[in-house]
Amino acid sequence: MEVHEVCKRFLHELAREMSEQAQVIDEHASLVRAHRKLLTEKRSLRQKLLDVQQRRAVVQEELRGARREHKGLSEEQAEASGLSDFLSNLESTLTKATAKRGKGASKFPAPPENLASLAMVVQRNTRNLRFVSGVNLQLQACLRTLNTL
């Protein structure tokens, strides 16, 4: 009976070891599947990250362009505002000079005609600052002449 008992115990141990081996094999197969799944997910996430980085670069370039455009438009607006203030002052001065001078004949065209043509010239040449500065000097000279009348 002892041999029988030893054989029985041996078979029981063998069955337990085989069961443990089967569990280890199943667990290994499960871990391999999970690893493959994680690798696939990792590749997918890398691709998404690359797409986001590329989109970010495009958006940054668009933002830089928009900022440059905004800066240029702000400068143009400030310049136009200064010219508008100057033209308003000029119109006011011309009106005062005309009122002081009276209704006599004038060697200058009527002020509204001067201002309209001046506004068109200034608007066309806003980007050329040297030209605007020259016109500004000429207009200041005209103002001085009108103030002396």
Backbone as CSV, one residue per row, in Angstrom:
resi,resn,N_x,N_y,N_z,CA_x,CA_y,CA_z,C_x,C_y,C_z
1,MET,0.796,-1.184,0.000,0.000,0.000,0.000,0.848,1.262,0.000
2,GLU,1.937,1.114,0.484,2.838,2.239,0.509,3.201,2.681,-0.905
3,VAL,3.468,1.765,-1.755,3.800,2.097,-3.138,2.569,2.731,-3.777
4,HIS,1.456,2.150,-3.480,0.216,2.686,-4.008,0.008,4.109,-3.498
5,GLU,0.246,4.337,-2.248,0.117,5.660,-1.621,1.114,6.627,-2.252
6,VAL,2.328,6.194,-2.460,3.361,7.039,-3.063,2.965,7.372,-4.501
7,CYS,2.466,6.396,-5.216,2.028,6.637,-6.596,0.871,7.619,-6.628
8,LYS,-0.044,7.444,-5.691,-1.199,8.333,-5.609,-0.732,9.767,-5.321
9,ARG,0.157,9.892,-4.356,0.691,11.202,-3.993,1.446,11.810,-5.187
10,PHE,2.214,10.962,-5.859,2.959,11.429,-7.040,2.005,11.938,-8.118
11,LEU,0.937,11.192,-8.382,-0.051,11.612,-9.383,-0.738,12.908,-8.961
12,HIS,-1.023,12.999,-7.665,-1.660,14.218,-7.158,-0.719,15.419,-7.339
13,GLU,0.534,15.268,-6.994,1.539,16.335,-7.169,1.708,16.674,-8.638
14,LEU,1.746,15.629,-9.457,1.891,15.843,-10.893,0.686,16.616,-11.441
15,ALA,-0.500,16.255,-11.010,-1.721,16.941,-11.446,-1.696,18.405,-10.988
16,ARG,-1.272,18.631,-9.742,-1.191,20.004,-9.222,-0.172,20.819,-10.019
17,GLU,0.993,20.253,-10.280,2.038,20.928,-11.059,1.547,21.226,-12.471
18,MET,0.865,20.258,-13.072,0.325,20.458,-14.426,-0.727,21.566,-14.421
19,SER,-1.547,21.587,-13.386,-2.564,22.627,-13.253,-1.906,23.998,-13.118
20,GLU,-0.875,24.073,-12.276,-0.139,25.329,-12.110,0.508,25.746,-13.432
21,GLN,1.089,24.798,-14.149,1.713,25.090,-15.444,0.667,25.602,-16.433
22,ALA,-0.522,24.982,-16.426,-1.605,25.423,-17.317,-2.012,26.848,-16.983
23,GLN,-2.102,27.175,-15.674,-2.439,28.534,-15.256,-1.352,29.509,-15.688
24,VAL,-0.110,29.133,-15.524,1.007,29.995,-15.935,0.965,30.212,-17.443
25,ILE,0.693,29.163,-18.196,0.605,29.294,-19.662,-0.552,30.203,-20.046
26,ASP,-1.710,30.016,-19.396,-2.870,30.888,-19.666,-2.550,32.340,-19.306
27,GLU,-1.922,32.526,-18.154,-1.563,33.879,-17.727,-0.567,34.493,-18.697
28,HIS,0.388,33.711,-19.158,1.373,34.199,-20.122,0.684,34.622,-21.419
29,ALA,-0.228,33.786,-21.907,-0.956,34.114,-23.141,-1.768,35.392,-22.949
30,SER,-2.391,35.535,-21.789,-3.170,36.742,-21.491,-2.270,37.973,-21.456
31,LEU,-1.101,37.839,-20.833,-0.150,38.968,-20.770,0.377,39.323,-22.160
32,VAL,0.614,38.335,-23.007,1.085,38.599,-24.375,0.016,39.369,-25.147
33,ARG,-1.262,38.948,-25.004,-2.352,39.663,-25.685,-2.452,41.104,-25.180
34,ALA,-2.366,41.270,-23.864,-2.439,42.617,-23.278,-1.264,43.467,-23.761
35,HIS,-0.085,42.854,-23.852,1.098,43.582,-24.324,0.910,44.047,-25.766
36,ARG,0.403,43.158,-26.616,0.151,43.541,-28.014,-0.861,44.681,-28.093
37,LYS,-1.911,44.549,-27.293,-2.946,45.588,-27.278,-2.354,46.934,-26.835
38,LEU,-1.518,46.913,-25.801,-0.875,48.141,-25.326,0.080,48.721,-26.368
39,LEU,0.790,47.856,-27.080,1.679,48.345,-28.144,0.877,49.031,-29.245
40,THR,-0.250,48.425,-29.603,-1.114,49.025,-30.625,-1.638,50.374,-30.141
41,GLU,-2.071,50.427,-28.898,-2.571,51.676,-28.331,-1.461,52.718,-28.256
42,LYS,-0.257,52.266,-27.903,0.895,53.174,-27.828,1.178,53.777,-29.197
43,ARG,1.168,52.949,-30.254,1.392,53.449,-31.615,0.320,54.463,-31.998
44,SER,-0.918,54.130,-31.651,-2.032,55.023,-31.961,-1.872,56.363,-31.244
45,LEU,-1.512,56.315,-29.978,-1.319,57.552,-29.213,-0.138,58.362,-29.748
46,ARG,0.921,57.693,-30.156,2.058,58.403,-30.760,1.635,59.122,-32.034
47,GLN,0.840,58.440,-32.850,0.369,59.052,-34.091,-0.518,60.257,-33.790
48,LYS,-1.388,60.102,-32.795,-2.244,61.231,-32.409,-1.414,62.399,-31.900
49,LEU,-0.382,62.094,-31.110,0.507,63.139,-30.605,1.214,63.839,-31.752
50,LEU,1.688,63.079,-32.712,2.343,63.659,-33.879,1.370,64.559,-34.648
51,ASP,0.143,64.099,-34.822,-0.869,64.911,-35.505,-1.135,66.215,-34.752
52,VAL,-1.239,66.114,-33.430,-1.479,67.306,-32.615,-0.290,68.263,-32.711
53,GLN,0.931,67.728,-32.683,2.117,68.584,-32.785,2.168,69.291,-34.134
54,GLN,1.828,68.561,-35.199,1.829,69.175,-36.529,0.752,70.251,-36.610
55,ARG,-0.421,69.969,-36.077,-1.511,70.957,-36.085,-1.128,72.178,-35.253
56,ARG,-0.456,71.926,-34.138,-0.012,73.026,-33.283,0.973,73.919,-34.021
57,ALA,1.884,73.315,-34.772,2.851,74.104,-35.548,2.127,74.963,-36.582
58,VAL,1.126,74.389,-37.236,0.358,75.145,-38.231,-0.372,76.301,-37.558
59,VAL,-1.007,76.020,-36.427,-1.757,77.058,-35.712,-0.814,78.147,-35.197
60,GLN,0.372,77.754,-34.718,1.338,78.757,-34.256,1.754,79.673,-35.403
61,GLU,1.972,79.112,-36.568,2.350,79.929,-37.727,1.210,80.871,-38.103
62,GLU,-0.018,80.361,-38.084,-1.175,81.207,-38.376,-1.296,82.314,-37.336
63,LEU,-1.044,81.978,-36.077,-1.113,82.968,-35.004,-0.046,84.042,-35.185
64,ARG,1.167,83.620,-35.550,2.234,84.609,-35.805,1.837,85.546,-36.938
65,GLY,1.276,84.976,-37.994,0.827,85.801,-39.116,-0.276,86.756,-38.706
66,ALA,-1.220,86.260,-37.916,-2.317,87.112,-37.452,-1.792,88.233,-36.553
67,ARG,-0.805,87.907,-35.709,-0.231,88.948,-34.844,0.497,90.008,-35.672
68,ARG,1.246,89.555,-36.692,1.933,90.526,-37.563,0.913,91.417,-38.265
69,GLU,-0.135,90.792,-38.779,-1.171,91.557,-39.471,-1.848,92.534,-38.514
70,HIS,-2.136,92.073,-37.300,-2.781,92.940,-36.309,-1.876,94.121,-35.968
71,LYS,-0.575,93.835,-35.807,0.366,94.910,-35.495,0.399,95.937,-36.623
72,GLY,0.460,95.431,-37.858,0.468,96.342,-39.010,-0.812,97.164,-39.085
73,LEU,-1.945,96.504,-38.855,-3.220,97.224,-38.893,-3.321,98.236,-37.763
74,SER,-2.794,97.892,-36.601,-2.806,98.836,-35.474,-1.959,100.068,-35.800
75,GLU,-0.794,99.818,-36.409,0.065,100.937,-36.797,-0.621,101.804,-37.847
76,GLU,-1.261,101.155,-38.833,-1.974,101.916,-39.856,-3.127,102.702,-39.246
77,GLN,-3.831,102.087,-38.279,-4.944,102.770,-37.637,-4.446,103.985,-36.857
78,ALA,-3.329,103.819,-36.149,-2.765,104.943,-35.396,-2.339,106.056,-36.355
79,GLU,-1.727,105.659,-37.456,-1.299,106.637,-38.456,-2.502,107.353,-39.062
80,ALA,-3.528,106.572,-39.406,-4.738,107.168,-39.979,-5.429,108.070,-38.969
81,SER,-5.415,107.679,-37.701,-6.021,108.504,-36.657,-5.282,109.839,-36.541
82,GLY,-3.955,109.767,-36.589,-3.166,110.998,-36.548,-3.460,111.887,-37.747
83,LEU,-3.564,111.269,-38.924,-3.884,112.050,-40.124,-5.289,112.640,-40.039
84,SER,-6.218,111.875,-39.497,-7.588,112.358,-39.348,-7.623,113.551,-38.396
85,ASP,-6.894,113.461,-37.286,-6.820,114.591,-36.346,-6.207,115.803,-37.034
86,PHE,-5.151,115.559,-37.797,-4.501,116.658,-38.510,-5.466,117.309,-39.497
87,LEU,-6.198,116.490,-40.249,-7.155,117.028,-41.218,-8.274,117.796,-40.524
88,SER,-8.716,117.314,-39.376,-9.744,118.036,-38.615,-9.217,119.383,-38.164
89,ASN,-7.989,119.386,-37.654,-7.378,120.658,-37.245,-7.214,121.588,-38.439
90,LEU,-6.811,121.028,-39.565,-6.642,121.836,-40.773,-7.973,122.427,-41.217
91,GLU,-9.015,121.615,-41.211,-10.336,122.105,-41.612,-10.796,123.204,-40.678
92,SER,-10.588,123.025,-39.388,-10.965,124.047,-38.412,-10.192,125.337,-38.656
93,THR,-8.900,125.210,-38.899,-8.074,126.392,-39.161,-8.500,127.084,-40.453
94,LEU,-8.779,126.297,-41.495,-9.240,126.890,-42.749,-10.571,127.605,-42.565
95,THR,-11.453,127.025,-41.784,-12.742,127.663,-41.520,-12.536,128.975,-40.783
96,LYS,-11.671,128.969,-39.788,-11.373,130.204,-39.046,-10.735,131.233,-39.959
97,ALA,-9.786,130.805,-40.803,-9.110,131.736,-41.714,-10.098,132.318,-42.706
98,THR,-11.016,131.496,-43.202,-12.022,131.979,-44.144,-12.941,132.976,-43.460
99,ALA,-13.313,132.709,-42.231,-14.189,133.619,-41.488,-13.479,134.945,-41.225
100,LYS,-12.191,134.914,-40.889,-11.431,136.149,-40.646,-11.254,136.947,-41.935
101,ARG,-11.035,136.262,-43.038,-10.745,136.910,-44.295,-11.982,137.524,-44.907
102,GLY,-13.113,136.990,-44.632,-14.347,137.517,-45.190,-14.752,136.760,-46.426
103,LYS,-15.678,137.363,-47.186,-16.232,136.665,-48.339,-15.596,137.117,-49.648
104,GLY,-14.457,137.775,-49.595,-13.819,138.276,-50.807,-13.286,137.149,-51.678
105,ALA,-12.812,137.554,-52.865,-12.243,136.570,-53.789,-10.985,135.967,-53.181
106,SER,-10.756,134.720,-53.447,-9.623,134.023,-52.853,-8.762,133.411,-53.941
107,LYS,-7.470,133.388,-53.695,-6.596,132.724,-54.651,-6.529,131.219,-54.387
108,PHE,-7.129,130.758,-53.282,-7.180,129.333,-52.954,-8.556,128.778,-53.288
109,PRO,-8.647,127.523,-53.729,-9.967,126.917,-53.928,-10.701,126.809,-52.591
110,ALA,-11.967,126.611,-52.648,-12.779,126.517,-51.433,-12.251,125.401,-50.525
111,PRO,-12.288,125.587,-49.197,-11.720,124.609,-48.273,-12.246,123.182,-48.450
112,PRO,-13.556,122.973,-48.630,-13.980,121.575,-48.782,-13.318,120.877,-49.972
113,GLU,-13.084,121.586,-51.068,-12.423,120.965,-52.216,-10.983,120.600,-51.873
114,ASN,-10.304,121.508,-51.172,-8.929,121.220,-50.755,-8.872,120.000,-49.855
115,LEU,-9.774,119.924,-48.895,-9.745,118.815,-47.940,-10.063,117.487,-48.607
116,ALA,-11.003,117.488,-49.514,-11.351,116.234,-50.188,-10.165,115.719,-51.008
117,SER,-9.562,116.635,-51.771,-8.425,116.190,-52.577,-7.247,115.804,-51.689
118,LEU,-7.051,116.544,-50.608,-5.978,116.208,-49.673,-6.235,114.846,-49.035
119,ALA,-7.469,114.592,-48.649,-7.802,113.307,-48.033,-7.527,112.162,-49.001
120,MET,-7.850,112.361,-50.271,-7.602,111.300,-51.257,-6.103,111.061,-51.422
121,VAL,-5.327,112.150,-51.494,-3.879,112.020,-51.655,-3.282,111.313,-50.435
122,VAL,-3.708,111.732,-49.256,-3.180,111.146,-48.025,-3.568,109.673,-47.927
123,GLN,-4.800,109.358,-48.280,-5.256,107.969,-48.202,-4.464,107.075,-49.153
124,ARG,-4.207,107.547,-50.377,-3.459,106.751,-51.348,-2.028,106.522,-50.904
125,ASN,-1.468,107.474,-50.196,-0.042,107.413,-49.875,0.234,107.191,-48.389
126,THR,-0.704,106.583,-47.688,-0.539,106.374,-46.246,0.687,105.541,-45.948
127,ARG,0.969,104.557,-46.757,2.084,103.654,-46.480,3.448,104.316,-46.722
128,ASN,3.481,105.355,-47.501,4.749,106.008,-47.782,4.925,107.164,-46.801
129,LEU,5.586,106.907,-45.699,5.688,107.873,-44.618,6.465,109.121,-45.019
130,ARG,7.465,108.994,-45.858,8.227,110.175,-46.288,7.332,111.137,-47.057
131,PHE,6.511,110.570,-47.920,5.608,111.422,-48.691,4.635,112.142,-47.770
132,VAL,4.093,111.416,-46.808,3.142,112.013,-45.865,3.833,113.095,-45.050
133,SER,5.073,112.853,-44.667,5.812,113.877,-43.912,6.002,115.134,-44.758
134,GLY,6.321,114.955,-46.048,6.471,116.108,-46.945,5.177,116.874,-47.095
135,VAL,4.072,116.158,-47.262,2.758,116.801,-47.362,2.452,117.532,-46.061
136,ASN,2.797,116.904,-44.953,2.561,117.507,-43.643,3.309,118.838,-43.535
137,LEU,4.573,118.859,-43.968,5.358,120.106,-43.928,4.735,121.177,-44.823
138,GLN,4.278,120.757,-46.000,3.649,121.714,-46.915,2.354,122.266,-46.325
139,LEU,1.585,121.408,-45.708,0.323,121.843,-45.104,0.575,122.774,-43.921
140,GLN,1.601,122.498,-43.158,1.930,123.394,-42.053,2.339,124.761,-42.584
141,ALA,3.065,124.772,-43.691,3.439,126.047,-44.313,2.186,126.781,-44.779
142,CYS,1.230,126.033,-45.370,-0.040,126.643,-45.794,-0.796,127.205,-44.597
143,LEU,-0.786,126.481,-43.506,-1.460,126.947,-42.294,-0.831,128.250,-41.791
144,ARG,0.476,128.289,-41.788,1.151,129.517,-41.355,0.778,130.683,-42.268
145,THR,0.713,130.403,-43.585,0.344,131.447,-44.542,-1.090,131.910,-44.289
146,LEU,-1.985,130.972,-44.061,-3.392,131.304,-43.821,-3.565,132.057,-42.517
147,ASN,-2.818,131.712,-41.519,-2.916,132.401,-40.224,-2.434,133.838,-40.324
148,THR,-1.518,134.092,-41.269,-1.028,135.469,-41.415,-1.973,136.330,-42.226
149,LEU,-2.930,135.732,-42.938,-3.894,136.523,-43.737,-4.865,137.272,-42.911
